[in-house]
């Protein structure tokens, strides 16, 4: 049984600080409150470092010593009921203010059974998504766009929220920072961006990160937003006033502000950092710039020494009591690991049982045949009309209607707030979509080509895909990926990325081959509580017109579809290759009297292979066909999964047919030689069946 959490001392009774308490003359109670929370952060970080050195905390620790009077006032001044933040690895003091008991945060460091992340995430990488504290990852800069999206969601819900987006001088060089600053300026989002400039990125001084003449706050001018500079080490109370005023302006005027805050890093990057890259004089200057003694000396001068001594004693006793409670918590059990990284299945949404969102009148003619692309357009329109939480974003999806005209007419029908034509910033826009999803929206993002999703790999594979596993939060997000070759678009517009993306856990994936399945897949993906990749082969967009009807069993797309029955082999494929497989199977049946059973996989993740395994048990042969490259291709996973259970059913080695292990060539003659074709498929099947 867990021990009860020790009650917090009186000095921590309040987690808020009002701007009026600092200006024009700071109230003693406000300064004592600020000191108490900053001192708690310092004491907790110091004890955590000692516990790490004793072997009681694993991994490593990155302390915020010297940063407390930057982060504590920001967290105290923010409105914890509506605001949004993503703390960095130097911001334990901010976590302590924002939410939760010290014991909960210590449990995270001890990675015990009561850890807020169930010991799945390391040290300070936790957050509190339910209270809009978004967890960080080590890829610096990638959290900022989540704050943008989550803040946007708050504002759309009518809440006067401000976002706090924190990053270091090192992180300021990353592309995600610039993409997000531009996006926030473009959307007029009330976000206070704070650069925690302690003059070192690990061991790299700022003079080696950007030219000496560069003032980071001046970069704000490039985005048309306000920029400020404060020095927390010189006057922490004046810095707190600046933070308070910036938060008030951002909230009232609904616009972003960039603050470069100079602070101190009293210890190295992490526990293992020896700081041997610093001279003795440099280190002495850093230690002398510590703002916490400066604040304490000011309060002593104002006659508050007794109150400070009480605060220090109370904090010391309380921290030790909390450590003992957390040390007594049991270690986590491997049995707590889930079977997969997915959020639980979501309930079906109450769709109007019609393709067009309007119930057809009795006796009305059926919907005219549509192309694959038109089926997707209809699905988008249905979602936007029936689901107020839906948002569609992507490049050129507005007036132009998207590179393949899938979104044509949607901007005019639903407006820019719902159909967002984005700048060329795939990473930040995907991060914004993640933040929106965390705030209750369901977002569909169209990548102009699947190839361009590589610009957002961190957001897709390390943020969206892992969010539920590491924090318990759901990220309902559809990522539409026009993919595949055969149209002479060359290497940068023809990739099949399913194998690369699905190597990361937590992503679901659908790959339709028909107009009906395209419509059904978008609905099924939209209502899922996980990030879903929707692969759309470009060659299918206008490959004929087909009947489209409301399918109450639209969720069946998560299971394979039997396309053609057969007795002599089981062929598994998906996407455009389904059509090649059917043509080849028909030819083999008529010319060789060999019947091949064709299965359209449809869902690439999670894989549901029971029906296909039963087919292999009947036919005793397995063929896997896909357009992606053969080496490390998705077919290897399919063969492995099936053969693991059906090995003794097989009368021949499995046959794997895929593209060449080359970049996609441009000329039509070369591309035809590169990727599977109907005739090439037949040439491989005939001797294998014989």
N, C-alpha and C positions, 0 to 999 in steps of 0.2 A: 504494500500500500504506500502511495506517495505521501510524503510529509506535507503539511500545510505550508503555503508560502508565508514567510514572515511579513507582517504589515510594514508598509513603507513609513519612514520617519516623517515627522511633520514638515520638514523642509521640502519634501517632494509631494506635498498635498495637491499642488496645482501644476498642470502641464501647459498652461497658457501664459502668454505675455502680450499685453496690448501696447500699441504704439504710443498711446497717451501716457503710459507709465514711464516712458523713456524721454519724452520731449514735452516741454523744453528742459525741465529739470528732472533727472531720473529719480523715481521713488525708491527709497532704501529697500522696501520690501521686494520691489521688482529686481533690484540688483542682487539681493540675497538669493532670490529664486533663480536668477540666471547663474550665479556662482554655484549654487547647490547642484543644478543639473550638469553644469560643465565639470564640476569636481567629481560627480558620480561617474561620468564618462571616463575621466582620467583614472580614477581608482579602479574601475572595472577593467579597463584596458591593461593597467599595470598588473593586476592580479591574474588576468587571463594569460599574460605573457609568462608569469611565474608558474602557473599551472601547466602551461605548455612545456616549459623547461623541466618540470617534474615528470613529464610523460603522461599527465592526466588528460591532456587535450592533444588530439592527433592532427595530422596534416601540417598546417602552419597557422600562424595568426598575423594579421596585419593591423597594427594599432593605430589609433587616432590621436596619440599623444601630441599635443600642440594644435590640434584641429578643433578642440571642443568649443571654443568661443566663436567659431564660425558656424558649426552645425547646431549647437544648442539654441542660440537665439532664432535661427531660421525655423527649427522645429517648434519652438515655443510660440513664435509669432504666427505660424500657419494655422488655418482653421481645420482642425483634425476631423471635423464633421463633414467637410466637403472637399478639401484640397487633396492634391495628388502629389506623390513624391517617389523618387527612386534613389535611395541612399547608396553611397559608394562604400568601398571596403575600409575607409577611414572614418566612418560615420556611426559607430556604435552609439555615441551619445544621442544621435538623432533617433535611432530605433528606440532607445530607452524612453525618450520623451513621447514619441508618437503613439505607441500602444504597447500593451503587454507588461508583464511583471519582469523584474530582473531575472528571476528564476527561469522564466521561459527562454530568455535570451541566453542565459548560461547553459540551459539544456541543449540549445542549438550548438554551442561550442563543444560541449561534452559529447555531442552526437549520441545522446542516450534515448531511451524508449519514449521519453516525453518531449523530445525535440519537436519544434513546430513543423519541421519538414519530415518528421518521422525518420530522422537521421539519414535522409536521402541526399541532402545538400550540405555543402561544407560551410562551417564557421559563419561568417557574416553575410553569406550569400542568400540569406533568407529575407523575407519581407512579410507583409501582412496584406495580401491582395483584397481581403474582405474590407479592410479599412484604407484601401487605396495607397498602401505602401508597397510598391512593386519591386520584386526581388531583382537583384543585379546578376549579371554573369561577368566572367573575366574578360570578355571581349569589349574593351572600353568603348564607350560611345553608343553602343547598341541599345541601351536602356532609355535614352532620351526620347526617342520617337514613341515609345510606349507611354511615357508621360504625356506626350502631345495627344495621342489618341484617347487616353483615359480622361484627360482634361476636356477634350472636345466632347466626349460622351457626357460628362457632367454638365457642361454648358448646354448641350442639346436637351438635357432633361430639366433645364431651368434652374440649375444650381449655380450659385456665384463662385465657382471654384477657380483656384489658381493652381498651376502646376509648378513644382520645384524640381528642376532638372539639374543634377549635380555631376560634375566631372572634373578631372584634374588637368594640370597643365600638359601632361603627357597625352591624355585623351583628346585634348583640343586639336591635335593634328589629324585625327581620324576623319574619314569621309562621312561617317554617320553623323558626326556633330554638325558639319556644314549642311548636309541634306536636311537635318531636322531644324536647324535655325532658319533655313530658307522656307521650309514647309510651315513653321509656326508663324513666320512673318506673312507668308502668303495667305494663311487662313485667319490671321489676326487672333491667335490663340493667347490667352493670358498666362504665359509661362515665364517664370523668373529662372533664367539659366545662370548658374553659379559655377565659375571656374575656381576650383580649390587650388590656387597656385602656391605650392610650397617649394617651387624652384627645382624639383627633381622628379623625374620619371624613373623609378627604381634608382639606378646609378647615373642616369643621364641628366646633366644640368640643362636648364632652359636655353643656355647659349648654344647648345648642340641640337636643340629641337627646332628653333626658329631664329632668325637674325636678331642680334642684340637690340636693334632699334624697334622691334615689334612690341607693341603693347596689345595684349590679347583683347582687352575690352574694346579697342578701337575697331576690331573686326565687325562689331555690331553695325557700323556705318554701311558695310557692304550689303547688309540685308534690310537697310532702312529702318533699323530699330534703335532704341536708346541703349547706350553703353555706359557703364560706370566702373570706377576703380575704388576699392576700399582696402585699407591695411589693418587687418585684425590685430596684428602684432603691435601696432603703434597705439591704437586706442580702441579696445574691444567694445566699449559702450557706444562710441561714435559709429562703429561698424554696424552695431545692432540697430541704431537709428536709421542708417542707410537701408538696411534690409527691410525694416518695417515700412519705410516710405515706398520702396520699390514694390513690395507686396501690395500695398494699398493702391498704387497707381496701376499696376497690372490688373488688379481686380476691378477697379472702377472704370478704367479706360479700355479694358479687354484688348490688351496688346502685349507682346513679349518684350522682355528687358534682359540684357546681358550684363552680368556683374563679374568682374575679375577681382577676386578676394585674395589678398596676399596673407598667407598663414605660415605656420612653422611645422616642420616635420622633425620632431625631437628624436625619433627612432628611425631606423632604416625602413626600407620598403616593407619588409616582413621580418619575422623572428630570425630567419637565417641570414639576414643582410648584416654584414659586419661593418659597413660604412667605411671600409678602408680606402675608398675613393675620395674621402674628405681629408683635408689637412686638419691639424689640431686647431688652427685658428678658425677655419671654416666651421668646424663643429662647435667651437666655443661661441661663435656669433649666433649660430642657430639656437643653442641652448639659452642664450641671453635674450632671445626674441620671444620666449614663451609668454603668451598673453595671460595665462591663468594667474601667475604671481602678480602681474600688473594689476589685474582686477582686484585681487585680494588686498594688495597694498592700498589701493584706493579706498576700499571699504574699511580697512583698519584706520586709515586717516580720517574717515568720517565717523569714527567712534563705534564701529560695529565689530570689534575684535572678539568680544564674548559670543556674539551670535555666530561668527565664523567658526570659533572653536567648537561650539555645540554642533554645528552642521558637520564639521569634519569628523567629530567623534561619532555622531549618529550614523553617518555614511559608512565609516569604517566598520562599525559593529554590524550594520545591516548587510553590507556586502559579504562579510564573513559568514553570517547566518544563512544567506542565500546560497553561498557556495556549498555549505554543508548539506543543504536540502537537495541541491542538484547532484552532488556527488552520490547521494543515497539512491538516486533513481537507477533502475535496472538498465542493463545494456539492451540494445534493440535485438529483436529476433529476426533471423532470415525469413521466418514464416510471415513477417509483415510485408515482404515484397509482393507486389501484385503480379498477376500473370502477364500483364502487358502494361504499356504506358498510357493506355487510352482512358479517357473519361467514360463513365458508364453510358450505356445507350440512352438516348433522349427519347421522350415520347413523340409520337407523330403529331404534326401540327394540323390544325383544323382547316385544311385546304378546301376551297370550293371545288366540288368534283367536276371540273371542267378544265380544258386546256387554256381557255382564254379568260378565266376568272369570272365568266358570266355563264349561268346555266342556259343552255340552248333551249329555245322555245320548242314545244312539241311539234314534230313534223319538219323542223328546220333541217336544211341540208347539212351533211357532215362537213367538217373542216377540209378545205382543199389540201391536196398533198403538199408537203413542205420539204425543204432541204434540211440537212443536218444542222446547218447554221441557223436557219429559220426556227427550227425546233428549240434551239438554245435561246434565241431572241424571245420566243413566246414564254419560255420558262422564266427568263429574267423579268419580263413584264408581269407575269403572274406573281412572282415573289414580291416585286416592288409595289404592286397594287394591294396585295393581301397582307403583307407583313410590314408594319410601320417601322420595325427595328432594322430593316434591311438597308444596306448601303452598297453601292457598286463603285469601284474605283479602278483606274487604269489609265494608261497613256493613250491619248487620241480617241477615247471612248465617247466623247461628247458629241459635238456637231458632226464630226467625221464619222462616228459610228463604229470606231475600232478598225484595226488593220484588216479584219475580215468581215466587217459590217455586222458583227453579232450583236452589237449594242445600238444599232441604228434606231433612232426615234425615241430612245429611252430618256435622254436628257430633256427633250422638249416635253415629254409626258410627265416627268417627275422632278425636274429642277436640279440645280447644281448641288444642293445640300444632300441629295440622295444619289446622284450620278456625278461623281467627282473626277474630273479630267485632271490627272496629276502631272506634275513636272517629272523630268527624267531623274527619278530618285527611288529606284526600286527598293533599296534597303530601308530608307526612312518611311516610305509609304507602306511597306509591309509591317514595319514596327508600329506605325500609326494604326493600321488595321488591327493589330494584336491588342493595342490599348483600347480601341473602340470595342473589340469583342469582350475584353475584360469588363467593360462598362455596360454590358447588356445589349450591344448591337450585334448583328450578324452581318459580316462583311463578305462580299464577293470581290476578289481582286483579279483583274485580267492582266496577265503578262502579255505584252505584245507578241512575243515569241517565247516559247519555253526556255530557249537558250538564255534569255535575259534574267531568268530566275537565279542564275548563278551570281548575279549582283546582290541577291538577298539571301545567300545561303545561310549566314549566321542567324538571321531572323527566322527563317523557315525551319532549319534543322536543330538549332541550339536554343532558340527562344520558344517559338510556337509549339514545336514538337515536344518539348520537355516540360512545359509549364505545369501541366496537371500533375505529372509525376513529382516535381520538386516543390510544388506549392499547393496542390489541390484545386487550383483555379481552372475553370474551363475556358477554352479558346475556340469558340465556334467560328471557323474561318474557311472559306472556299478559295483556293488558288487555282485559277483556270490557266492551263498551259497548252497553247497551240503548238503542236510538236510534229515531228516526223518529216521524212523526205519524199522524194518523188516529184518535186515541183521545181527542181533546179534552183534552189535558194542558197545552196552552199553551206559551208561549215557552221556559220553563226546564226542560221535560221532554220535548222533542220534536225536538231539533236533530239534523241530519245533519252530522257534523264531519269526514267523510273528507277533504274538500278542504283544510280548514284544517290538519289534522294531517299529511297526506301531503305538504304543501309542505316539510316538514322531512325531509332524507335520513336513512336508517338505520332507518326503521320499515317493517315488513311489515304487510299488512292482508288480512283475509279477511272476506267478507260473504255468508254462506250464505242460501239461499232455501227450503231444504227441511229436514225433520227429519234425513234421512240425511246431508246435507251439514253440518248443524250438528254432529252427532256426529263426523263425519270431520274437520271443520275444527278442533275443539278438540284432537283428537289430533295433527293435523298441526302446529298452532300450538305445542302443548306441547313437542314434541320439537325445535323449531327453536331454533337458538342465537342468535336475534335477538329483540328486543322485537316482539311481534306484536299488532296491534289486531284484535280479533274483534268486528265490528259485528253486533248482533243486533236486527233490527227487532221492536219490541214487538208489533206487530199479528200477527206470525207465531207468537208463543209458543203460542197456543191456537187456531190456525186449522186445525181438523180434526185427525184422527189418521191416522198413516201407518205403513207397514211400516218396520221398522228391522232391519238385519242387519249382521253383521260384513263389512266391505269391505276386503279385503287391499290394494286400490289406494286407500286413503284419502288418500294424498298427491296424488292427481289433482286435489284441490280447488285446487291452485296453478295450474291451467289452466282456461280457459273450458269450459263445458259447452253442447253443442248441445241446446237444449230442444225446438225445433220447426223442421223443415226448411221451406225456402221458396225461391222463385225470383225474386221481384220486388223485394225489399229485405232488407237485413240490419239487424236491430234488436238493439242491445247494451244490456244493463241488468244490474241486480243487486238483491238483497234483495227486499222486498215487491213492487217494481215488476215483477219477473219474472212474477208472477201476473197483473198487469194487462196486461202485454204479451201473454201467451198468450191471455187472453180477447179482447183486441182483435184479435189475429191470426186467431183462430178466426172472429170475426165478419166480418172483411174477406174471409176465404176463402169463407165461405158466402154473403155478400151481394154481393160485388164480384168474386169469383174472382181476388183478388189475394193471393198467398201471400207472407207475410213470415217470413223466417228469424229465429228468436229465439235469442239467445245469452245465457247467464247468465255474467257475467264471473267471479264467485266471488272471485278474487284481485285486489285493487285495487293491491297492490304486493308483489312486482314484477309489472309488467304483461307478460303473454305473449299477444301479439296475432296470432301467425302464422296460426292457424286462422281468426280473424275477418277478417284481411286477405284470405285466400283466398276467404272467403265474399263479401266486398265485390267482389272481382274477378269473381265469378260473377253477383251480383245487380245490380251497378253502382249501388247506392243504399245510403246509410248513415243510420240513425236511432240516436240515443243518448238514452236515457231514464234519468233519475235523480230522486230526491226532493229532493235538495239544491237550493239556490237556483241560478238559472241563471247569474248573474254570478259569475265566479270559481269556478263549480261544477266538479265532477269531469268532467262531460261535455265541457267545453272541452278538457281534456287528452286525453281519448279521441279526440275529433274530430281534434285536431292530430296525434296520433301516427299515426292511421290514414291521414289525408289526405296526410301527408308522403310516404307511399309509394304511395298508391292514387289520387292526384289524377286521373290520366288514365283511370282505370277508371270514374269517376263520370259519370252521366248527369244528375244533378241536384245542387244544393247539399245538403250534409249537413243533416239536421233535428235540432235539439237541443230536447228537451222536458224541462222541469224545473219546480220550484216558483217562485213569485213572489219577487221580491227584497224581501221583507218579513220581519219577525219572525213566528214561527208564531202565528197568531191562535187564540183560545180557542173561540169558539162553533162548533158543528159546521157550520153553514152557511158561516161564514167560512173554516174550515179546508178544507172541500171545494172552495172557490173558490181557495184558496191552493196546494194541492198537486195533482199529476197524478191524474186519475181515468180509469177505463176509457173512459167516453163522451168525455171531453175528448181522450184519446189518439186515439180513432177520428176525431174531428172534425178533428184536425190531419193525420192520415195520409191521409185520403181525397183532399183536393185536392192534396196533395203527390204522391201516387202517380199521380193523374190527369194 
